[in-house]
Amino acid sequence: MSDGFESTFAPLRGQQPPAPFAFPEAVRRRGRQRSQRRAVVAGLAVVAVAGVGAGAGWAANLGPGDGSPTPGASRTTVAPSGTGSPSPTTPATSAPPSPNGSGRPDPGAADLSTLMLRPADLGPGAWRKQLPSEPFSGDTWRWADLCAAYRSSDYPSLRRQADLDFTGYATGSAGYVYEHLHRYAGGWGPRALDDVRHVLATCAGTATPSTAPGSAAPRRFTVVGTGFAGDEALLVREEQWNYEGEMLAADPIVTLVAVVRVGDLVGTVMFSPDRDEPYARMVATAAAGRLAAG
């Protein structure tokens, strides 16, 4: 009997798996993140359903609450800054795929979870831990599939991500701050910021939303601030229009995203609609300070 089994499975010896196995620390990290998120996803699902008309890109950033525009949210109209063709800084071609060339985070590098925002950085409010729902459905950054012209191959830093973590906090019924933190391979941090500029220029959106019946609810992205924190920083204003019945709403929902870089660490901080530009700059500056400690 045992000889029969051995002969049956003999051809499978030495056969390679269909895809490389993830490193153990990556598997453990994903497991911890999923267990933390599982309780959050059910609550956020109700919010996401309410925001379907506003588009999947906006729904991915929803925090607690109904997602409707909040009085006092940033509504300043600012012309795009630097909307010309991006001219990325190209790292040396010998840069390794991770800081130690192994595909894993450098063993000597600080744990990303120790470099992220904390409630003390967020100003007044009863801040509580509130992780975003599963934040990535494709490329592992905030800007994945931002518009129809998006192509992964246009952003080489995506293939040089060495480590990733995220966190989030909520206050009241609708306020939130989410952070994604990436560590890039040695020398690839500047290119990662260039890739953010590139995707924003590619997907900036039209100056005047269409009001024609049946038109897609548009989005517009504008860089409204640079160089205010860390080695590099961007403050991005996102305007998301939605339909009220069959009519396009007169005013968009406005949210802000700050991107800060310190060395090869890049933090992306997303804010609920009730947070204005001075607040976003304050928190982004605190995020850069945390990164500098790493």
C-alpha positions in Angstrom: 0.0 0.0 0.0 2.7 2.5 1.0 4.6 1.7 -2.2 1.5 2.6 -4.2 1.3 6.0 -2.5 4.9 6.7 -3.0 4.8 6.0 -6.7 1.6 8.1 -7.1 3.2 11.2 -5.5 6.8 10.8 -6.7 6.3 13.2 -9.7 5.4 16.0 -7.2 8.8 15.9 -5.5 10.8 19.0 -6.2 7.9 20.8 -7.8 8.0 24.6 -7.2 4.9 26.4 -5.7 2.8 28.4 -8.1 4.1 31.7 -6.6 6.8 32.6 -4.1 5.8 32.3 -0.5 5.8 35.6 1.5 8.4 36.1 4.1 7.2 35.0 7.6 7.3 38.5 9.1 5.1 39.8 6.2 2.6 37.0 6.8 2.4 37.7 10.5 2.1 41.5 9.9 -0.8 40.9 7.5 -2.5 38.6 10.0 -2.2 41.2 12.8 -3.6 43.9 10.5 -6.5 41.8 9.3 -7.5 40.8 12.8 -7.5 44.5 13.9 -9.5 45.5 10.8 -12.1 42.8 10.9 -14.2 44.6 13.5 -13.8 47.9 11.7 -14.8 46.7 8.3 -18.4 45.9 9.3 -18.9 49.4 10.7 -17.3 51.2 7.7 -19.3 49.1 5.2 -22.5 51.1 6.1 -20.6 54.3 5.5 -19.2 53.1 2.2 -22.6 52.1 0.9 -23.9 55.6 1.6 -21.0 57.1 -0.4 -21.2 54.9 -3.5 -22.6 57.8 -5.5 -19.5 59.8 -4.7 -17.2 57.3 -6.3 -15.0 54.4 -5.0 -11.9 56.6 -4.7 -13.6 58.9 -2.1 -15.3 55.9 -0.3 -11.9 54.4 0.3 -11.1 57.3 2.5 -14.3 57.4 4.5 -14.2 57.5 8.2 -17.0 57.2 10.7 -20.1 59.2 10.0 -22.2 59.9 6.9 -19.5 61.4 4.8 -21.5 64.5 3.9 -19.7 67.9 3.6 -19.2 69.5 7.0 -19.7 73.2 7.5 -16.3 74.8 8.0 -14.5 72.4 5.8 -11.8 73.8 3.5 -13.5 75.4 0.6 -10.8 77.8 -0.7 -10.4 77.7 -4.4 -6.7 77.5 -5.3 -5.1 77.2 -8.7 -3.0 74.1 -9.3 0.6 74.6 -8.5 3.2 73.1 -10.8 0.9 71.2 -13.2 3.5 70.9 -15.9 5.0 67.6 -17.0 6.8 65.9 -14.1 10.5 65.4 -14.3 11.2 62.7 -11.8 14.6 62.3 -10.2 15.9 58.9 -11.3 17.8 57.0 -8.6 21.0 55.2 -9.5 20.1 52.0 -11.4 22.1 50.0 -8.9 19.7 50.8 -6.1 18.6 47.4 -4.5 14.9 46.4 -4.4 15.1 46.9 -0.6 17.5 48.6 1.8 19.4 45.3 2.4 18.8 43.9 -1.1 16.8 40.9 0.3 13.2 42.1 -0.3 12.7 42.4 3.5 12.9 45.4 5.7 16.4 46.2 6.9 16.8 44.4 10.3 18.4 47.5 11.7 15.5 49.8 10.6 13.0 51.1 13.1 9.6 49.3 13.3 7.2 51.5 11.2 4.6 51.3 13.9 6.8 53.3 16.2 7.1 56.1 13.7 3.4 56.8 13.1 1.0 59.5 14.3 -0.4 59.2 17.8 -3.4 60.9 19.4 -1.2 63.6 21.0 -0.3 64.7 17.5 -3.9 65.3 16.4 -5.0 68.2 18.5 -8.3 68.6 20.5 -10.8 65.7 20.4 -11.5 62.4 22.0 -9.4 60.5 19.6 -9.8 56.7 19.5 -8.1 54.1 17.4 -10.0 53.6 14.2 -8.1 51.7 11.4 -9.3 52.2 7.8 -11.0 49.3 6.1 -8.8 47.2 3.8 -6.9 50.1 2.3 -5.5 48.6 -0.9 -7.1 46.7 -3.7 -4.3 46.9 -6.2 -1.0 48.8 -6.0 -0.2 49.4 -2.4 -0.5 53.2 -2.1 -3.2 55.8 -1.8 -3.2 56.7 -5.5 -3.8 53.3 -7.1 -6.2 53.4 -10.0 -6.9 57.1 -9.4 -8.2 57.7 -12.9 -8.6 55.9 -16.3 -5.1 57.0 -17.4 -3.4 55.3 -14.4 -0.8 52.7 -15.2 1.3 50.9 -12.6 4.3 50.8 -14.9 4.5 54.7 -14.9 5.5 54.7 -11.2 8.7 52.7 -10.7 8.9 53.4 -6.9 6.0 51.0 -6.4 8.4 48.1 -7.1 10.9 49.5 -4.5 8.6 49.5 -1.5 10.4 47.7 1.4 7.9 47.9 4.2 4.4 49.3 4.8 2.1 49.9 7.8 -1.0 52.1 8.5 -3.0 53.5 11.4 -6.0 55.7 12.0 -7.9 57.6 14.6 -11.5 58.9 14.8 -13.2 61.6 16.9 -16.8 62.5 17.3 -19.2 61.0 14.8 -17.4 61.9 11.5 -13.9 63.1 12.2 -10.9 60.9 11.2 -7.2 60.9 10.4 -5.6 58.0 8.6 -2.0 57.4 7.9 -0.2 55.1 5.4 3.6 54.8 6.0 6.0 53.3 3.4 9.7 52.6 3.7 11.4 52.5 0.3 14.6 50.9 -0.8 17.7 53.0 -0.2 17.7 56.1 -2.3 14.1 55.7 -3.7 12.3 58.0 -1.3 12.7 61.1 -3.6 11.5 59.1 -6.6 8.4 58.0 -4.6 7.5 61.7 -4.1 8.1 62.3 -7.8 5.7 59.5 -8.6 3.0 61.1 -6.4 3.5 64.3 -8.3 3.3 62.4 -11.6 0.0 60.6 -10.7 -1.6 63.8 -9.5 -0.6 65.6 -12.8 -2.0 62.6 -14.8 -5.3 62.5 -12.9 -5.7 66.2 -12.0 -9.3 66.3 -13.4 -11.1 68.9 -15.4 -11.5 72.5 -14.4 -15.3 72.6 -14.7 -17.3 69.5 -13.9 -19.9 68.4 -16.5 -23.5 68.9 -15.6 -24.8 66.9 -18.5 -27.3 64.2 -17.5 -25.6 60.8 -17.1 -22.1 62.2 -16.7 -19.8 60.5 -14.3 -19.4 62.2 -10.9 -16.1 64.0 -11.4 -13.1 64.4 -9.1 -10.4 67.0 -9.1 -7.0 67.0 -7.5 -5.0 70.2 -6.8 -1.6 70.6 -5.0 -2.2 73.5 -2.7 1.0 73.4 -0.7 4.6 72.1 -0.9 7.7 72.1 1.3 6.1 72.7 4.6 7.4 69.6 6.5 10.2 67.0 6.4 12.5 66.8 3.4 9.6 67.2 1.0 5.9 67.7 1.5 2.7 68.0 -0.6 -0.7 69.0 0.5 -3.4 67.8 -1.9 -7.0 69.0 -2.1 -9.5 66.5 -3.5 -12.9 67.6 -4.7 -15.4 64.9 -5.2 -18.8 65.8 -6.8 -21.8 63.5 -6.3 -25.3 63.3 -7.5 -28.4 64.4 -5.5 -31.0 62.4 -7.3 -30.4 63.1 -11.0 -28.7 66.4 -10.4 -25.0 67.0 -9.9 -24.5 68.6 -6.5 -23.6 72.3 -6.6 -20.6 71.9 -4.3 -18.1 69.1 -4.0 -17.1 67.2 -0.9 -13.6 68.4 -0.1 -10.9 66.3 1.6 -7.2 66.9 2.1 -4.3 64.5 1.8 -0.8 65.4 3.0 2.3 63.5 1.8 5.6 64.0 3.7 9.0 62.5 3.1 12.0 62.1 5.4 14.8 60.1 3.8 13.3 57.0 2.3 10.2 57.1 4.6 7.0 58.5 3.0 3.9 59.1 5.1 0.5 59.7 3.5 -2.1 61.3 5.8 -5.8 61.5 4.9 -8.3 63.8 6.6 -12.1 63.8 7.0 -14.0 66.7 5.3 -14.2 68.7 8.5 -10.4 69.2 8.6 -9.0 72.4 7.0 -5.6 73.2 5.5 -4.0 74.7 8.6 -5.0 71.6 10.6 -3.6 69.3 7.8 -0.3 71.1 7.8 -0.1 70.9 11.6 -0.6 67.1 11.6 1.6 66.6 8.6 4.4 68.4 10.4 3.9 66.2 13.4 4.1 63.1 11.1 7.4 64.4 9.6 8.7 64.8 13.2 7.8 61.2 13.9 9.6 60.0 10.8 12.7 62.0 11.6 13.0 59.8 14.8 13.5 56.8 12.6 
